[in-house]
Amino acid sequence: MKNRASSGSGPSQRQLRVGELVRHALSDILARGDLPDPALTKVLITVPEVRMSPDLKIATCFVMPLGGKDTKAAIDALATNAKPLRGAIGRRVELKFVPELRFRIDTSFEEGSRIDALLRSPVVQRDLETDTTDSETDE
């Protein structure tokens, strides 16, 4: 029987579900300011996604400070407070093992903006107009 993780079929339902549980717990902890670190209480941090490893022991948390400023400082502060955050998540989410937390900057907003700019570029607009006129003449 093939190992699902090596087949490249994407995350399992369990990985997705646990990732969402961890994301909600982490978002709640950061929003409430339950940590004593002033570096985390003075900035609002968004947690758009948490990806779990196949064994559910590592959670890669994609985060973005509000406004996208001081991303390095936010990642450093989160990494410094990973152990207390892990403990707080363990108290909120019922799991056999509380995952190790790793923090990365979320680039999905930048990627979405880049794709939006590409779709609005004159070259793509010209191609879209050509496709529309071709389909109208086919009818």
C-alpha positions in Angstrom: 0.0 0.0 0.0 1.3 3.4 -1.0 2.1 6.0 1.7 -0.3 8.9 1.2 2.3 11.5 2.2 4.7 10.5 -0.6 2.0 10.3 -3.3 1.8 14.1 -3.6 -2.0 14.1 -3.2 -1.9 17.0 -0.7 -2.8 17.2 3.0 -5.2 14.7 4.5 -8.5 15.8 6.0 -7.0 15.2 9.5 -4.1 17.6 8.7 -6.5 20.2 7.5 -8.8 19.9 10.5 -6.0 20.0 13.1 -4.4 22.9 11.2 -7.6 24.9 11.5 -7.9 24.1 15.2 -4.4 25.3 15.8 -4.9 28.3 13.6 -8.1 29.3 15.6 -6.4 28.8 18.9 -3.3 30.7 17.9 -5.3 33.6 16.5 -7.4 33.8 19.7 -4.2 33.8 21.9 -2.6 36.6 19.8 -5.8 38.6 19.6 -6.4 38.5 23.4 -2.8 39.4 24.2 -2.4 36.4 26.6 1.4 36.6 26.3 3.4 38.9 28.5 5.8 39.8 25.7 5.4 43.5 24.7 6.7 42.8 21.2 3.6 40.7 20.6 1.0 42.9 22.4 1.8 46.1 20.5 1.2 44.6 17.1 -1.8 42.8 15.6 -0.8 39.6 13.9 -3.0 37.7 11.4 -2.8 33.9 11.1 -4.2 33.1 7.6 -3.0 29.5 7.5 -1.4 26.7 9.6 0.0 23.7 7.7 0.5 20.5 9.7 3.1 17.8 9.0 1.8 14.4 8.1 2.5 13.1 11.6 0.9 16.3 13.2 4.0 17.0 15.2 5.0 20.2 13.4 2.8 23.2 12.7 4.0 25.7 10.2 2.1 28.9 11.0 1.9 31.5 8.3 1.5 34.9 9.9 1.4 38.5 8.8 1.5 41.6 11.0 -1.3 44.1 10.3 -0.1 46.5 7.6 2.8 44.2 6.6 5.3 46.2 8.6 8.1 44.8 10.8 7.7 41.2 9.6 11.1 40.2 10.8 10.5 41.5 14.3 7.1 39.8 14.5 8.6 36.4 13.4 11.5 36.8 15.9 9.0 37.6 18.7 6.8 34.6 17.8 9.8 32.3 17.6 11.0 33.5 21.0 7.6 32.9 22.5 7.0 29.5 20.7 7.2 27.5 23.9 4.5 29.6 25.8 2.4 29.7 22.7 2.6 25.9 22.4 1.5 25.5 26.0 -1.4 27.9 25.5 -2.5 26.0 22.4 -2.2 22.7 24.3 -4.7 24.1 26.9 -7.2 25.1 24.2 -6.9 22.2 21.7 -7.3 18.6 22.7 -4.5 16.7 20.9 -2.4 13.7 21.8 0.7 15.8 21.1 0.9 19.5 20.9 2.8 20.4 17.7 6.1 22.2 17.5 5.4 25.7 16.2 7.3 27.2 13.3 6.5 30.6 12.0 6.8 31.9 8.4 5.7 35.1 6.7 2.5 34.7 4.7 3.1 35.8 1.1 -0.3 34.9 -0.2 -1.5 38.5 -0.1 1.5 39.6 -2.3 1.0 36.7 -4.6 -2.7 37.6 -5.0 -1.8 41.2 -5.8 0.8 40.0 -8.3 -1.8 37.8 -10.1 -4.4 40.6 -10.0 -1.9 43.0 -11.6 -1.1 40.4 -14.3 -4.8 39.9 -15.1 -5.3 43.7 -15.4 -2.2 44.2 -17.6 -2.9 45.4 -21.2 -1.5 42.2 -22.8 -3.9 40.0 -20.9 -6.9 42.4 -21.4 -6.1 42.3 -25.2 -6.1 38.5 -25.1 -9.4 38.4 -23.2 -11.0 40.8 -25.7 -9.8 38.7 -28.6 -11.2 35.5 -27.0 -14.6 37.3 -26.4 -14.9 38.4 -30.0 -13.8 35.0 -31.3 -16.5 33.2 -29.3 -19.2 35.7 -30.5 -18.3 35.1 -34.2 -18.5 31.3 -33.6 -22.2 31.5 -32.7 
